[in-house]
Amino acid sequence: MAYVTVEALEARLPRPLDLVERGRAETLLGDAEDRVREELGRVGRDLDSEYFSRPGFGYTVDRVIREMVAAAVLIGVNAGYRSVASTTGAESDSATFAGDNPGWGNVYLTEEHKRDLGLPGAARPSGRFPMPWVWPERDVW
């Protein structure tokens, strides 16, 4: 079951999609939905039942899927780049990626998406921890 259509996605994009992008967007919408379904399944949740039973969850799922696909379609293979440099003389190229997942033009869930869907993220633990021992670990008196 497709929750987001190409038409619903295209209505929110800054420009119309060409025929190739429309076909790719349709495929990526399915991929994004599968990815959301997979991540929810990993923590024992069901996308289909929650989509219709939890108030507002369907809107969140739709938005997350649209954001995942819009980034892949509009930015394409450049999704995930933080910076790119190129030199022509003696040819030198350099690229820096943001985060652990460069994207490569595919759909992926960001930590923000996971948080919006109520999924556990890869966040660092927070809390109060005891102070570390003073180095060297011996009495100075």
N, C-alpha and C positions, 0 to 999 in steps of 0.2 A: 504494500500500500504506500503510495507516494504522498507524503504529507505536504511537500512544497512542489509547486509546478514551475516550469520554466517561465511561464507568463507572470507568476507572482514574483519570481526572482527578478525578471527583466524590468518589471514596473518600478523597482526600487534602485536600479542601477543608473549611473549618470549618463549612459548612452545605450542605444539599442544594440543587441547582439547580432553579429552576422550569422550566416547559416552554419558555418563550422563551429563557432562558439556556442550556438544553440544546441547542437548535437552533443558537444562536449559538456555543456552545462547540464543537460539531461542525464548524462552518464554520471557526472560528479554529484548530482543531487541524490542519486541512488547510493553512490559510495558514501556520501556524508551521512545519510540516514542509516546505512549499515554500520558505520563507525559509531554513531550515537547508540544504536541498538546493542552493538558489541560491548561498548564501555559500560552501559547500564547492566547488561547481562553479567559482566564480571563481578558486580557487587550484588547480584541476586535480584535485580529489578527488571521489569518488563516494560518496554517502551509503549507497546500498544495499549496495555491496560492503564498505565499512568497517563498517557496522552489524553484519554477521554475521561478518566475518573478524577484526576487531580485538577482543581481549578487553577487556571493560568499556566499550567505546565505545557500545554499544547502551544501556546504563544511563545514560550521560551524555546521549545524545541524548534519551532519554525524559524525563529530569529537566528539561533545558533547554526542551523543548517544553511540558511541564506548567507550568513557571514562566512562560513567555511567555503562555500562554493564561489561567492563573489570574489574572495581573495584569490582563489585558484584561477578563475576565469579572467578577471581584469588584470591581475598582476602576473599571472602565468608562472613561467619558470623562475621569475625573479622574486617570488614570494619567499620570505625568510631571510633575504639579504639585508645586512645592516649597512654595509658599504661596499662599493666596487671601484677599483682603480685600474686604469689601463695606460700604458706608455707605448708609443709607436716605435720610436728609435730603439733598436735592439730588443724589441717586443717583450713587454713585461705586463702581466695581468695579476690582479689580486682581488680576492673577495673575502669578506667577513660575514659570517652568518649570525643572526640573532637567535639565541637559544640553542637547544639541542637538536631541533628538527628543522632542517633547511626548507622543507616543503617540496621542492622540485616540481611545483605546479600541481600537486595533489592536494586533497583535502586533509586537514588534521585539526584535532581539538587542541585549543590553547588551554592554559591553566584557568584563564578567565571563563572559557566555555564550560570547563569541568565544574567550576565553582557555581556557575549559573544553573547547571543541571543537577546540582547537589551531589556531585561525585567527589570522592576523596582525591586530592591532588598529590603532587609530589612536593608539597610544601615541607619546609623544615619544621621540626618539632618546636613548639613554643612552650614556655613555662619557666619556672624558677629552678635553677640548678645551683648546687653549692659552689662556692668560689674555689678555684684551683689552688693546689698547694703552692707555697712559695718555693721558688727554686734557689738554691739547692734544698732538697728536702731533708734538712737537718737543723737542729737547734743552733742558733748563732751565739747563745749565751752560755 
